[in-house]
Amino acid sequence: MTNGFDPRFFDEMAKRLADVMPPQMTALKDGIEANFRSVLQAGLAKLDLVSRQEFDVQAAVLARTREKLGALDARLADLEKELGR
């Protein structure tokens, strides 16, 4: 994967863009498709993107952290009650 994208994504997008080119440019289609692929890769490489897998991992870490924080908040409240007695 390149920058979180499957290389087939670039191939498919470049092919779609090349397919909408006017029929007179059919002879140039392969070159245009390669250029589209390069432009797409370069443009997306500039973006600060993560893969879906990395996103899911971080979301799970955040969920566990929130659970622990909730448990610590409850424990702190209990300790504060005991100190207040």
Buried (B, 14 or more C-beta within 10 A) or exposed (E): EEEBBEEEBBBEBBEEBBEEBEEEEEEEBEEBBEBBBEBBBEEBEEEEEEEEEEEEEEEEEEEEEEEEEEEEEEEEEEEEEEEEE
